[in-house]
Each structure stands twice: as structure tokens, then as C-alpha cells.
Amino acid sequence: MSYRTLDARVWATNCLTDGELIYGFRSDKSLEDEERAADTMNRAECGEPQPADCFPKEMYVASEYEKIKTVPDIFTSGFWVVSARFAEVLRRFELGQTGLYPVKLFHYDRKTPFEGEYFTLAFGEAKDTFVPEESPEADTVFMRKDVWQAKRANNKDSLAFDKSVLNGVDLWMEKKIMHSFFMSDRLEEALKAEKLTQKLRPYRCRVVSNLH
């Protein structure tokens, strides 16, 4: 099958596996039911929509020895959290069933709050537009022949997506790609304008059309 590259692009980020964005918080949901909380996290990373009550309302620094004074505009402790500034940009775009749910961050004493407003970023959208034959640098995941992952560096234009990727929501997971999430060109531009893309390290992806 032959494809041509269109004058369009979407963006990917591998931040889901970035150790620098992992912060040591425990959530009220994890303290209530560790197994259910882990299931919620896994479903969110697949872009599966879930109700707001699956996500935490409070999160606490997990260790008294962990001196977390501030947090970045996006980070994870299993649940993904964004700042009010980050959330404000996202709300300008089509999120579909992806949710932004208020969450309060506390220090280890569970009484002293972190300054600012924060939201759980509950991924709830997935597309199925990846074109593996146009993405030779992507690796299949161990023991799976139908799931891929991007390599860690030099990813510019290494992933290709069918033109249908341009339809629908501006933030999504891809059903055949692990450990990455994706943004429309307009969302990436808006985040970049607010200087919010540094931690995401977004890289450009090709959009292709089947010639037949």
C-alpha cells in the first residue's frame, strides 16, 4: 500500500515514561483501595473514559523525607496532575471525554497545602490511526505484534498517522502505541505559547494519506 505525506502534522510526547516527572505523592484513592486506583491509572493511560469519582480529590507527599517544595505544571504520581495554567489552555480545545478534576495537594502532614490550583488530567480519548508501515523506527512492544512504542530520542517525523487523526479531539491516546500521548498542532502551539511544552518535549509526527 502506498501513502503520501500531507501538509499537516500532529505531536507526540513520551512524557508518560519520563522519570523527571514522577513525584512521590499518595492519593486518597490509593489509600482507600490500591488495586482499584492502579486499575484507574491503567485505564486512563489507554484513553478509556471513567467517571470523576474514580480520580483523587486529595494527594499527599508520601514520605516525610521527600522534600517537595514545588511541583511542575504537569507531573505524575500514577495519576497525572496539571496546574491551573496548564488546565486553562487545555479547556480552550476539544477534549471529548478527557476530564480535568480538581485535586488538592498537601505536604506530608496532610494539612499544609501546596500553593495554587491543580487538576487531575483524566485521559479519556483514544484514536486508532497509527500507520506502522510508514513508521519503521517505531518498535513493537515485547511479546506483542500489534502494539508499538516510540524510541526515546530523535523522534521527529518517526511516527505516521492516517489523515483521520486530524478529526475529533485535540488530546488523545493511540490504541496501538504505548507510553505516549498525542496533541493536535493547534494545542501544541497554544501550550508552547504559554511556555508549557518544555517538560513534554513534544515531537512532530507525519500525517499520511492512502493513495488507493
Secondary structure, DSSP 8 states (H G I E B T S, - for coil): --EEEEEEEEEEE-GGG-GGGB--EEEHHHHH-HHHHHHHHHHHHTT----GGGS-SEEEES-TT-------SEEESSSEEEEHHHHHHHTTS--TT-EEEEEEEE-TTSSSB-SS-EEEEE---EE--B-GGG-TTSEE-TT-SS-EE--SS--TT--EEEGGGGSS-SEEEETTB-S-EEEEHHHHHHHHHTT--TTT--EEEEEEEE--
